[in-house]
Amino acid sequence: MFNIEKYSKVKSVSEAVSLLEKNPRARLIAGGTDVLIRLREGEEDYTELIDIHDLAELMDIQKRENGDISMGAGVTFSQVMENAIIKESIPVIAQAAGTIGGPQVRNVATIGGNICNGAISADSAAALFVLDAVLEIERVNGARELPVREFYLGPGRVALEHGDVLKAIIVKQENYAGYGANYYKYAMRNAMDIATIGCAATCKLDGEVIEELKIAFTVAAPKPMRAQTAEDGARGKRVTDENIEKIAALVMEDLNPRDSWRASKNFRLQVIRILAKRVITAAIEDAGVQR
Amino acid sequence: MRETISFVVNGEHYSKNIDVRLSLLELLREEGLTSVKHGCGVGECGACTVLIDNTPIDSCMYLAVWVDGKTIRTVEGEIKDGKISQVQQSYIDAGAVQCGYCTPGFIMTSTAFVEKHKGQNVDRDEIRKEHAGNLCRCTGYETIICAVESCLKD
């Protein structure tokens, strides 16, 4: 039995927002794959729950008339992997979703939960970063939008205030149309593991010249990060082995991996170097240039 | 804190007033469905796998109240008219059972997999990937994969 002291099942996001407003101790539970584990471990912060599990309002995936794609925060990773719109337009999200946990976890864990818990290893984060996703956050006085790059504040900390509910994740057409993309999760095991380093990239080419490269890493800094210096260095460069080496070498300018029991700093640096090259190359190939 | 929920387990309708603090694992075991095993309790090992609306989930980290309106399948319900299912028989034929603790969870994962991919050409990697949420500490994976493969062929 979980140590739940207060529990309310809500029927809408607005009901969740108003209940959160009334109770400063209340927390949201969606898929439960994090919250229930924490409860089981006896964490007292999670004993008063507002349940948004299976809330239809949060489970919609649609392409808007302007081509932007909106994913409800309560969509599970399995739904992300199987959704036709996502597979067609932003397959890098489906690719990242497929690396999370195992099948049973992916069948209940939600994409919103994956970023709201602030884990620096979140597999969906790197993909959302390179797609410049925008978060739709609901609160008592209305909704606001926040770029995902401004969402993470530090390990386990995100820019949500008490009373905020992440409603949807938006990927604008200008950030996926014409881009190739790739995600690679380096972990010790192929399943049921947390990333040692995660890396995603999107790339837009003009013939054999890189028009725009976006590259992001997880577990390579105190929060998921874009490697801005490498991105700037890539602009206008021809696709050659030498240039890819040079761009990949620049990613370290913006990263600062740490030692932990999972991996040493030096090992992570090595993985970052290898992944940068591998993922940039794969994104370029996906954009249409055979290497 | 109690809630009344209705659900179906192995074809049988239930309407129960339950404590909201219960996991689905606890609810099912209290109902006598002890094929559902308590392994790690944190969604790593898959011993507690059941199908909810034909999708495998870890019942240890799933609130019992969430099954309201849903259909649950456990190994107990896979026996029809005194006959075990094709997946169960194939596990026996392949020798895919050692100590047996992980077996009911594996059987449910395999059952969902076989129903989804019946008649398709599925490689062993795909079978492994879709069974990655179930651990067998007797390391009987090879025979389990053979069992699943044989079900897809028939």
Interface residues (C-beta under 8 A of the other chain):
Chain A: M1 F2 N3 I4 K6 Y7 K9 I29 G32 T33 L36 I37 R40 D51 H53 D54 S78 G101 G102 P103 Q104 V105 N107 V108 N190 A191 M192
Chain B: M1 E3 D19 V20 R21 L22 S23 E26 G41 V42 G43 E44 G46 T49 T55 P56 I57 D58 M61 Y62 L63 V65 W66 T109 K129 E130 H131 A132 G133 N134
